[in-house]
């Protein structure tokens, strides 16, 4: 009789475990602590490579599509050394956005962060020069943006536009901010001299990570200069402080 009672108890225990979805290892731990909110820094060094980064363009219609688009790793021109992410295109719409993007993890799912950008790039575009539609240096703005959804170029009322609010030309938006322009320190409009230039956020931008704890990082150039523009991104740093 004692043996039968023990057997019945064992069967009941197994049935209870099965109803709960298996053994104790499959059950969530009791009293698990929530993810810790902490600062996150993302660094992209384009001298090491551009794996996972993708380039695209927006802000134009079929009638004024950009030409000569290039997104690739290239060697920097002398006197600089190393490699970077070369971005170029010819603006035919008086408003062309060229950008590169990549998704990064390491954030707390659905948590909000205040983010700032530090972007280093090589440019041979002088300052103080005139051009069609604007200056080749001061009318081409460098933009940093971050989003929980993938930034994509979509068609809206016949125009190719970005699906996140990163702003436009000299103004920022909810998901992006203008860091500065591509013009270097050379005032001679007839002389191309390559220099490295570093731009930083003047204030933080508040963004929210997705449900998997990931964010998309975007850097690009927004041109009001109606001709060819180019620069070579050397590095990008995103600093994110959690909003508590």
Secondary structure, DSSP 8 states (H G I E B T S, - for coil): -HHHHHHHHHHHHHHHHHHTTSSGGGS--TT--------EEEEEETTT--TT-EEEEESEEGGG--EEEEEEEEE--TT--SEEEEEEEE-SSS-EEEEEEEEE--S-TT-EEEEEEEEEEEE---SS---TTS-TTTTEEEEEEEESS---EEEETTEEEESS---BTTB--SSEEEEEES--S---TT----EEEEEE-SS-EEEE--TTS-EEEEEEEEE-SSSEEEEEEEEEEEEEEE--
